[in-house]
Amino acid sequence: MIPRIGITAVMAAIGFAALPAMAASPPNAHQPALQPAHQPTQASHSPDWRYTYAAPSRHQAAPFALPAAASVLFSNFASAYPNGLYFSGEGNTITGPGVLFSPGITSAAQFTPAAAGTATSVYAAVGYISGNSLVDVSIYTDAGGVPGTALVSAETGVKPVAGACCQVIKARFPSGVALSAGTPYWVVIAADSPSNSTFSGAWALSTTNQVSDVLAGTNFDGAGWKSYPTNTPPAFAVTGD
């Protein structure tokens, strides 16, 4: 696994002054205004910016619960901890093309439904850091261990703050997509499609299974997918609610 040290330390080592974490370019008319409720948190990053480490936040809230009527096709939200669905202090980085230093980082996590069903929603532990507050959530086919073709996608806002536990974002698809049992798929989360999106955030990690590796993926600025095995993938659920 890549060594995990803060970007501030790296910058100090090469003679740069510390900058606000994941600084974004100035807003413009094409970017949604930042919601007043959003209080950006401080964060540091691994040298390649794949991982984000969020400072503890005062925005903790009662843990989210999946709807009782939902048909759960996949979930790696923790259930053993009464007040924690996921680990909020660390996550996979998501940034828009307009973010300084680390433009266009898209994150993905592979999952395999145990039973066939129609997916209509994805719940994901994505927290906000800075910039505009929209992301695109998609389900992709698997192409030899990386995301292949998008099957369905939806735009959603990000209200949870990175470093806080335990709320999630929800993307509801305008039409469901049929998933097969035992077939791998991917959930892919990217900053919303405008070419100057300044969203930056962290997809918090699951703590459900810390023994068996699964695949997660990163795409840096559209250069192509790179997958890697991990026992702490991003936390999410796919449902048919």
C-alpha positions as CSV (number, residue, x, y, z in Angstrom):
1,M,0.0,0.0,0.0
2,I,1.2,3.5,-0.7
3,P,2.8,5.3,2.3
4,R,0.3,7.6,3.8
5,I,1.8,11.0,4.9
6,G,0.3,14.4,4.7
7,I,0.8,16.8,1.8
8,T,1.7,19.6,4.2
9,A,4.8,17.6,5.3
10,V,5.7,17.0,1.6
11,M,5.4,20.6,0.7
12,A,7.4,21.7,3.7
13,A,10.1,19.3,2.7
14,I,10.5,20.9,-0.7
15,G,10.4,24.5,0.5
16,F,6.7,25.5,0.0
17,A,4.6,27.2,2.6
18,A,1.6,25.3,3.9
19,L,-1.6,25.9,1.9
20,P,-5.2,25.3,2.8
21,A,-6.0,21.6,2.1
22,M,-7.3,20.9,-1.4
23,A,-7.4,24.6,-2.4
24,A,-9.8,25.3,-5.2
25,S,-9.8,27.8,-8.0
26,P,-12.1,30.8,-7.6
27,P,-15.8,30.2,-8.2
28,N,-17.4,31.4,-11.4
29,A,-20.9,31.7,-12.9
30,H,-20.9,28.0,-13.9
31,Q,-20.4,26.7,-10.4
32,P,-23.2,26.2,-7.9
33,A,-22.8,28.4,-4.9
34,L,-21.4,26.9,-1.7
35,Q,-24.2,26.2,0.7
36,P,-24.0,28.2,4.0
37,A,-24.3,25.0,6.0
38,H,-21.1,23.6,4.5
39,Q,-18.2,24.2,6.8
40,P,-15.0,23.0,5.0
41,T,-12.8,20.8,7.1
42,Q,-9.0,20.7,7.1
43,A,-7.5,17.7,5.5
44,S,-4.2,16.2,4.5
45,H,-3.4,13.7,1.7
46,S,-1.1,10.9,0.7
47,P,1.6,12.0,-1.8
48,D,-0.4,10.8,-4.8
49,W,-3.6,12.3,-3.4
50,R,-5.4,9.0,-3.6
51,Y,-6.2,9.1,0.1
52,T,-7.6,12.0,2.2
53,Y,-7.3,12.3,5.9
54,A,-10.0,14.5,7.4
55,A,-9.7,16.2,10.8
56,P,-12.3,15.2,13.4
57,S,-15.4,17.3,12.8
58,R,-18.0,18.8,15.2
59,H,-20.7,17.9,12.6
60,Q,-21.4,14.4,14.0
61,A,-24.9,13.2,13.6
62,A,-27.0,10.2,14.5
63,P,-25.9,7.3,12.2
64,F,-27.8,6.9,9.0
65,A,-29.9,3.8,8.6
66,L,-30.9,2.1,5.3
67,P,-34.7,2.3,4.7
68,A,-36.4,-0.7,6.3
69,A,-38.2,-1.4,3.1
70,A,-35.1,-1.3,0.9
71,S,-34.0,-4.4,-1.0
72,V,-30.3,-4.4,-0.2
73,L,-28.3,-5.8,-3.1
74,F,-25.0,-4.9,-1.5
75,S,-23.8,-3.1,1.6
76,N,-20.4,-2.8,3.4
77,F,-21.7,-0.3,6.1
78,A,-20.6,-1.5,9.5
79,S,-23.2,-3.0,11.8
80,A,-21.1,-4.1,14.8
81,Y,-20.5,-0.5,16.0
82,P,-23.6,1.2,17.4
83,N,-22.5,4.7,16.5
84,G,-20.3,4.2,13.5
85,L,-21.3,3.1,10.0
86,Y,-17.8,3.7,8.6
87,F,-14.4,5.2,9.5
88,S,-14.8,8.9,8.9
89,G,-11.2,10.0,9.4
90,E,-9.8,8.6,6.2
91,G,-11.2,8.1,2.7
92,N,-10.6,7.9,-1.0
93,T,-10.1,11.3,-2.6
94,I,-12.6,12.7,-5.1
95,T,-11.9,16.1,-6.9
96,G,-13.1,18.0,-9.8
97,P,-11.0,19.2,-12.8
98,G,-10.9,22.7,-11.3
99,V,-9.1,21.7,-8.1
100,L,-5.6,23.0,-7.6
101,F,-2.8,20.4,-7.3
102,S,-5.0,17.3,-7.8
103,P,-7.4,17.8,-10.7
104,G,-10.0,15.3,-11.7
105,I,-9.6,12.3,-9.3
106,T,-12.5,9.8,-9.6
107,S,-12.9,7.0,-7.2
108,A,-14.6,3.6,-7.5
109,A,-15.4,0.4,-5.5
110,Q,-16.2,-3.0,-6.9
111,F,-19.1,-5.0,-5.5
112,T,-20.8,-8.3,-6.3
113,P,-24.5,-8.8,-5.5
114,A,-25.3,-12.0,-3.7
115,A,-28.8,-12.1,-5.3
116,A,-30.2,-10.7,-8.6
117,G,-32.2,-7.5,-8.4
118,T,-32.9,-4.0,-9.8
119,A,-30.7,-1.3,-8.4
120,T,-32.4,2.1,-8.0
121,S,-30.2,3.8,-5.4
122,V,-26.7,4.1,-4.1
123,Y,-25.9,5.4,-0.6
124,A,-22.3,6.4,-0.1
125,A,-20.2,7.8,2.8
126,V,-18.9,10.8,0.8
127,G,-18.0,13.9,2.8
128,Y,-17.5,17.5,1.6
129,I,-14.2,19.4,1.9
130,S,-14.4,22.4,-0.4
131,G,-15.6,23.8,-3.7
132,N,-19.0,23.2,-5.3
133,S,-21.1,20.4,-3.8
134,L,-22.3,18.1,-6.7
135,V,-21.1,14.7,-7.6
136,D,-22.1,12.1,-10.2
137,V,-22.8,8.5,-8.9
138,S,-22.8,5.7,-11.4
139,I,-22.9,1.9,-11.6
140,Y,-20.5,0.4,-14.1
141,T,-19.9,-3.0,-15.5
142,D,-16.6,-4.7,-14.7
143,A,-13.9,-4.9,-17.4
144,G,-11.2,-7.3,-16.1
145,G,-10.9,-5.8,-12.7
146,V,-11.6,-2.1,-13.5
147,P,-14.7,-0.1,-14.3
148,G,-16.0,-0.8,-17.8
149,T,-19.2,0.8,-19.2
150,A,-21.6,3.0,-17.3
151,L,-25.0,1.4,-16.8
152,V,-26.8,4.2,-14.9
153,S,-25.9,7.5,-13.4
154,A,-27.4,10.3,-11.3
155,E,-26.3,13.6,-9.9
156,T,-26.6,14.4,-6.2
157,G,-25.5,17.0,-3.7
158,V,-23.0,16.4,-0.9
159,K,-24.1,17.7,2.5
160,P,-22.1,15.5,5.0
161,V,-18.8,17.1,6.0
162,A,-15.6,15.0,5.7
163,G,-14.3,13.9,9.1
164,A,-17.8,13.6,10.6
165,C,-19.8,10.5,11.2
166,C,-22.3,9.1,10.2
167,Q,-24.4,10.5,7.4
168,V,-24.3,9.6,3.7
169,I,-25.2,10.8,0.3
170,K,-28.0,9.2,-1.8
171,A,-28.2,9.0,-5.5
172,R,-31.5,7.8,-6.9
173,F,-31.4,6.7,-10.5
174,P,-34.2,7.9,-12.8
175,S,-34.6,4.2,-14.0
176,G,-33.4,1.1,-12.3
177,V,-30.7,-1.2,-13.7
178,A,-30.9,-5.0,-13.4
179,L,-27.9,-6.6,-11.7
180,S,-27.1,-10.3,-11.8
181,A,-26.1,-12.4,-8.8
182,G,-22.4,-13.3,-8.5
183,T,-21.4,-10.7,-11.2
184,P,-19.0,-7.9,-10.3
185,Y,-20.0,-4.3,-10.8
186,W,-18.5,-1.0,-9.8
187,V,-19.9,2.1,-8.0
188,V,-18.1,5.1,-9.5
189,I,-18.2,8.6,-7.9
190,A,-16.9,11.7,-9.7
191,A,-17.2,15.4,-9.4
192,D,-20.2,16.7,-11.4
193,S,-19.6,17.0,-15.1
194,P,-18.7,20.7,-15.6
195,S,-15.1,20.9,-16.8
196,N,-14.3,23.5,-14.1
197,S,-15.9,21.7,-11.2
198,T,-14.1,22.5,-7.9
199,F,-15.6,19.8,-5.7
200,S,-13.2,18.1,-3.4
201,G,-14.2,15.5,-0.9
202,A,-13.4,12.1,0.7
203,W,-15.2,8.8,0.3
204,A,-14.9,7.4,3.8
205,L,-13.7,3.8,4.3
206,S,-15.6,0.7,5.3
207,T,-14.6,-1.1,8.5
208,T,-16.8,-4.2,7.9
209,N,-14.3,-6.6,6.5
210,Q,-10.6,-6.1,7.5
211,V,-9.5,-9.6,6.5
212,S,-10.4,-10.2,2.9
213,D,-9.2,-7.9,0.1
214,V,-11.6,-6.5,-2.5
215,L,-10.9,-4.1,-5.4
216,A,-11.1,-0.3,-5.3
217,G,-10.1,2.0,-8.2
218,T,-8.8,5.5,-9.0
219,N,-8.8,7.4,-12.2
220,F,-6.5,10.4,-12.2
221,D,-7.6,13.2,-14.6
222,G,-9.1,10.8,-17.1
223,A,-5.8,8.9,-17.7
224,G,-7.5,5.5,-17.2
225,W,-8.5,3.3,-14.3
226,K,-6.0,1.7,-11.9
227,S,-7.4,-0.8,-9.4
228,Y,-5.8,-2.1,-6.2
229,P,-6.8,-4.7,-3.5
230,T,-7.7,-3.3,-0.2
231,N,-9.4,-4.5,3.0
232,T,-10.8,-1.0,3.7
233,P,-12.7,-0.1,0.6
234,P,-15.0,2.9,0.4
235,A,-18.3,2.5,2.3
236,F,-21.5,2.3,0.4
237,A,-24.7,0.3,-0.3
238,V,-26.7,-0.5,-3.4
239,T,-30.4,-0.9,-3.0
240,G,-33.6,-1.5,-4.8
241,D,-35.7,0.8,-2.7
